[in-house]
Amino acid sequence: MTDAPHSPCSAKAGPIEIAFVRRADRYAHQIQVDGSAWLESIEGSEVERWPASPPLQELASHSLPAGGAALLLVGMAGRSHWSLSVAVAGEPDRLRFDAACRANEPPVWLGSTYRLRCGITATSESGRWLLVKANSESRLALEATGAEVVFAAGELTIRPTDHSTKLPATARWQYEWTMC
């Protein structure tokens, strides 16, 4: 992905912006701060049943009654259905993500995966992850609900901690990015 401020498929919360771009059969996205990409989603191919991030093929943008915006995305891989909502509402400088997968077969992998861009580092502090850009005072915090966050080899993964063994089943994981 290239750094592209104000993509037509984007939502902005203060200096934080999520920008969606169509890649092959699905949407990929970047998390940007002040117009510079800090993270990008890692996507799978159209033949993967359990891709690294939800395979999102349809996108709709909505204005929220109390102000702000929501991006709603859905998609499918294998026999499973995926969804993601991204909300910008109420609080400045915060993007809220709510992801889910309705699995009709035992999942091999569920979660969202991001690659950190060059110059971005991640550290765990007090139960949340902090991302910092070299030569910058900007810091981006990641907090997850119903999910575990793992950082390894320049990638952040956010995986649901609770999913049923009785099928079909829905697994859900929530996380938010906040400037701090």
C-alpha positions in Angstrom: 0.0 0.0 0.0 1.1 3.5 -0.5 0.6 6.4 1.8 -2.6 8.0 0.5 -4.3 10.6 2.7 -8.0 10.6 2.7 -8.8 7.5 0.7 -12.4 7.4 -0.4 -12.8 4.4 1.9 -11.5 5.9 5.1 -12.4 7.1 8.5 -10.5 9.6 10.6 -10.3 10.2 14.3 -8.0 13.2 15.0 -4.6 12.2 13.7 -5.5 8.5 13.3 -7.0 7.3 10.0 -7.9 3.9 8.6 -7.7 3.7 4.9 -9.1 0.8 2.9 -7.8 -0.2 -0.5 -9.1 -3.0 -2.8 -6.6 -5.8 -3.3 -7.6 -8.7 -5.6 -10.8 -10.1 -4.1 -10.8 -8.2 -0.8 -10.1 -5.0 1.1 -6.8 -4.4 2.8 -6.2 -1.5 5.2 -3.6 0.8 6.8 -3.6 2.5 10.1 -2.1 6.0 9.5 -1.0 8.7 11.9 -0.8 12.3 10.6 -1.0 10.9 7.0 1.9 8.4 7.4 1.2 4.6 7.4 2.2 2.9 10.7 0.7 -0.5 10.1 -0.9 -2.4 7.3 -3.1 -5.4 7.4 -1.7 -8.7 6.2 -4.2 -10.4 3.8 -4.5 -13.9 2.5 -5.2 -15.1 -1.0 -8.5 -16.0 -2.5 -7.8 -19.7 -2.0 -7.0 -19.5 1.8 -9.7 -20.8 4.1 -8.2 -19.2 7.2 -6.3 -16.0 6.1 -4.2 -13.9 8.4 -6.9 -11.2 8.6 -10.6 -11.3 7.9 -11.3 -11.6 4.2 -13.4 -8.5 3.6 -15.1 -8.2 0.2 -17.8 -5.6 0.7 -17.6 -2.2 2.4 -20.2 0.3 3.4 -19.8 3.7 5.1 -22.4 5.1 7.5 -22.8 8.3 9.5 -23.7 7.7 13.1 -26.6 9.6 14.7 -24.5 11.0 17.5 -21.8 12.1 15.1 -18.8 10.2 13.8 -18.8 7.4 11.2 -18.8 3.6 10.9 -17.3 1.5 8.2 -19.0 -2.0 7.9 -17.3 -4.8 6.0 -18.2 -8.4 5.3 -16.7 -11.3 3.5 -16.3 -15.0 3.1 -13.5 -17.6 3.0 -14.0 -21.3 2.8 -17.4 -22.0 4.5 -17.0 -19.2 7.0 -18.4 -15.7 7.1 -16.5 -12.7 8.4 -17.3 -9.2 9.5 -15.6 -6.0 10.7 -16.9 -2.7 11.9 -14.7 0.3 12.5 -16.2 3.1 14.5 -15.2 6.7 15.0 -17.6 8.0 17.6 -17.7 9.9 20.9 -14.1 10.1 21.8 -11.4 11.9 19.8 -8.3 10.1 18.6 -9.8 6.6 18.8 -10.7 3.9 16.3 -12.8 1.0 17.6 -12.7 -2.3 15.7 -15.2 -5.2 16.2 -14.3 -8.3 14.2 -16.2 -11.7 14.0 -16.1 -15.0 12.2 -19.1 -17.4 11.9 -17.2 -20.7 11.4 -18.9 -23.7 10.0 -15.9 -25.9 10.4 -13.1 -26.0 13.0 -11.0 -22.9 12.6 -7.3 -23.3 11.8 -6.7 -19.6 12.5 -8.8 -16.6 13.6 -7.6 -13.1 14.1 -6.3 -9.9 12.6 -2.7 -9.5 11.6 -0.7 -6.3 11.0 2.8 -5.6 9.7 4.5 -2.6 11.3 5.9 -0.2 8.8 9.6 0.8 8.7 10.6 3.0 11.7 7.7 1.8 14.0 8.5 -0.1 17.2 6.1 -2.0 19.5 6.4 -2.5 23.3 4.0 -4.0 25.9 3.2 -1.7 28.8 0.6 -2.1 31.5 -1.6 -4.5 29.6 -1.6 -2.6 26.3 0.7 -2.3 23.3 2.4 1.0 22.5 3.6 1.8 19.0 6.2 4.6 18.5 7.6 6.1 15.4 11.3 6.8 15.3 12.1 10.6 15.6 8.5 11.3 16.6 6.7 12.0 19.9 3.5 10.4 18.6 2.5 7.2 20.3 -0.3 4.9 19.3 -1.9 2.5 21.9 -3.6 -0.8 21.1 -6.0 -2.3 23.6 -7.9 -5.6 23.0 -11.1 -7.0 24.5 -11.8 -10.8 24.2 -8.5 -11.1 22.4 -4.8 -11.7 23.0 -2.2 -9.6 21.3 1.2 -11.0 20.2 4.1 -9.2 18.6 6.7 -11.2 16.8 8.9 -10.6 13.7 7.5 -7.1 13.0 3.9 -8.3 13.1 1.1 -7.7 15.6 -1.6 -10.4 15.8 -4.9 -10.0 17.6 -6.6 -13.3 18.2 -9.9 -14.1 19.9 -9.5 -15.8 23.3 -12.9 -17.5 23.4 -14.4 -19.6 20.6 -16.8 -22.5 20.9 -16.0 -26.0 19.8 -19.7 -26.6 19.0 -20.2 -25.7 15.3 -21.4 -23.5 13.8 -20.0 -20.9 16.1 -19.2 -17.2 16.1 -15.9 -15.9 17.5 -15.5 -12.2 18.2 -12.6 -10.0 19.0 -12.5 -6.3 19.7 -9.6 -3.8 19.7 -9.0 -0.1 19.6 -6.2 2.2 18.5 -5.8 5.4 20.5 -3.3 8.3 20.4 -1.6 8.8 23.7 
